[in-house]
Amino acid sequence: MKNIFTYYLTILTPIATLFWLNKNDSIGTLSFVTMFLFYSFVFRTYVDGKRLYEKNIIQKKEIWKLAIPGKRFDYIRELYFE
């Protein structure tokens, strides 16, 4: 996932879909909150970690360390701009 376009597509598509479903009342509040928390803590941690691993910035075993609050901020430039 070295391509920045692919990265942005990967992280924005699920959240846009989630908000679209919520707007159309297709899902309940509890389902929305559950899916949003899964997206925020599991999906984004994995996707961000995979991007950093493929760019040889972190090791594969360090991917889940990004779940620590504030840890992703150490890699803002590598994740979003390079």
C-alpha positions as a printed Julia matrix, in Angstrom:
82×3 Matrix{Float64}:
   0.0    0.0    0.0
   2.78   2.36  -0.92
   0.52   4.26  -3.3
  -1.05   7.19  -1.43
  -4.21   7.13  -3.59
  -4.84   3.49  -2.66
  -4.24   4.3    0.99
  -6.73   7.16   1.04
  -9.28   5.09  -0.87
  -8.85   2.27   1.64
  -9.35   4.46   4.7
 -12.1    6.74   3.37
 -14.42   4.27   1.63
 -15.53   2.39   4.77
 -16.11   5.54   6.82
 -18.06   7.19   3.98
 -20.19   4.05   3.63
 -20.79   3.95   7.37
 -21.98   7.56   7.48
 -24.1    7.03   4.38
 -25.82   4.05   6.02
 -26.39   6.06   9.17
 -27.82   9.0    7.21
 -30.33   6.74   5.47
 -31.35   5.12   8.77
 -30.26   1.75   7.45
 -28.5    0.9   10.71
 -29.32   1.58  14.34
 -27.35   3.73  16.74
 -25.73   0.77  18.52
 -24.66  -0.77  15.2
 -23.23   2.56  14.05
 -21.23   3.04  17.23
 -19.97  -0.55  17.15
 -18.87  -0.32  13.52
 -17.3    3.1   14.07
 -15.26   1.82  17.02
 -14.17  -1.22  15.0
 -13.15   1.07  12.16
 -11.27   3.43  14.46
  -9.38   0.95  16.57
  -8.98  -2.26  14.58
  -9.27  -1.43  10.88
  -7.31   1.84  10.92
  -4.62   0.38  13.18
  -4.1   -2.51  10.77
  -4.2   -0.38   7.59
  -1.84   2.27   8.99
   0.5   -0.41  10.31
   0.5   -2.24   7.0
   1.36   0.97   5.16
   4.24   1.73   7.52
   5.48  -1.86   7.3
   5.43  -1.86   3.5
   7.39   1.41   3.53
   9.97  -0.3    5.83
   9.38   2.16   8.67
   8.23  -0.35  11.29
   8.53  -4.1   11.67
   5.55  -6.38  11.15
   5.35  -7.25  14.85
   5.01  -3.53  15.71
   1.79  -2.99  13.74
  -0.48  -3.42  16.74
   1.55  -0.94  18.8
  -0.22   1.74  16.75
  -3.35   0.99  18.79
  -1.76   2.88  21.68
  -3.4    6.32  21.78
  -1.17   8.95  20.22
   1.29   6.48  18.68
   0.1    7.21  15.11
   1.04  10.87  15.53
   4.71   9.83  15.42
   4.17   8.81  11.8
   1.9   11.6   10.45
   4.25  12.57   7.62
   4.89   8.98   6.49
   1.21   8.05   6.59
  -0.51  11.02   5.01
   1.98  12.99   2.96
   4.62  10.67   1.53
